[in-house]
Amino acid sequence: QVHLMESGGGLVQAGGSLRLSCRAQRMITSTFNPSIMAWYRQAPGKQRELVATITGAHNTNYADSVKGRFTISRDNAKKTVYLTMNSLKPEDTAVYYCNRDTQDVPWGQGTQVTVSS
């Protein structure tokens, strides 16, 4: 079964940076490479929301709230998706998850990002 393993979260002050990683374990290359991969986040008491997407051709899209601050990227050889987060704000505090845009892979445990003011 495919497992999504997120890592890289932590506690950072406002204005700081973090780089998240998500490895799709046991996903075959022919499935991963063309997949649109996405980062989502869920803040306490709120619904999970889409943060960014990246196609197999490396085309990207971002939620308005993170545009210009976050960058999504991928390494198909490593079956890994990254989220580089700069100029972090307290409102970015959430558990961050990755998945395909179809959300048909079991969710991983996510990685906690906490931004202090």
N, C-alpha and C positions, 0 to 999 in steps of 0.2 A: 504494500500500500504506500502511496506517496505521502511523505511527511514534509511539511513546511517548517523550517527551523529559522526563526528570527533571532537576531542578536544585535548588540551594539547600543542598547539603550542605557540610560543612566540619569544621574542628577546633574543639571547644568544651570548656571546662572543665565538670566535673560541676556540676550546678545551673543550667547555662546553657540557652539556648533557640535553636532554629533553626526556620525555616519552609521546608518543601520544596514544590516545585511540580512538576506533571506535566501537560504539554500533549499532548493526543491529536491529533497532526497528521494531517490527511486523513481523520479519522473524520467521517462526515456527522452533522449535528446530530440527525437523527431516530434515529440509532443511539446517539449519546453520551447524549442527554438521559434516556432511560429506563434506561440501563445502570447496574447496580450496579458502582461503581468501588471499587477497593481499593488499599491500600498493603501491601506485603510487605517483608520484610527478610531478609538472609542474612548471618550472621556467619561469620567464618573457621572452616572445619571443620564447619559446621552446615548443616542443610537450610533452605531458604527457608521462612519462616513468615508467616502472615497477621497483620497489625498492626491494620488497621481497614478498615471498609467503609462506603460511603454509597450510599443508593438515589437514584433520580431524584427522589424526594420529600424528599430530605435526611434520611432516617432513618439513624442511625449505629449501629455496633457496634464494640467494641474488644476486643482481647486483654486478658486480666486484667493482664498485665505492664505495660500502658501506660495502663490506665483511670485517668482523673483527671489525667493528665499530657499526653496527646496529644489533639488535636482534628483531625478530618478535615472538610473542607468542599469545596465545588465551586462553580464559576462556569460554568453551562451556556453562556452567551453566548461565553465564551472557550474552551470545551471543555477546561477546566483543573481539576485536583483538587489540593488543598493538604493538607499535614500540618503542623500547628503543634505543635512539640514543646517542652514546658517541663520544668523539673526533670530535666534529662537525667542519666543515670547511665552509668557506664562500660559496663555490660552492654547499653546501647542501641547500642553501636558495631557497625556493619554497613553493608552496601550496601543502600540502600532503592530499591525498585522500585514502580511502579504498574502496574495492569492491570485488566481487567474481572474480575469474580469468576469468570467462566468460563475465564479465562486463555487466551482464544482469539486474542489479539492478540500478535504477536511481541514478546518482551521487549525493552525498551530497555536502555541501558547502565547505568542506575541512577545513584545519586548516593551518594558515600561520606560517612558520618557517623562521626566519631571523637570520643569523649568521654574526656577525660583525667581522671584522679583527682587 
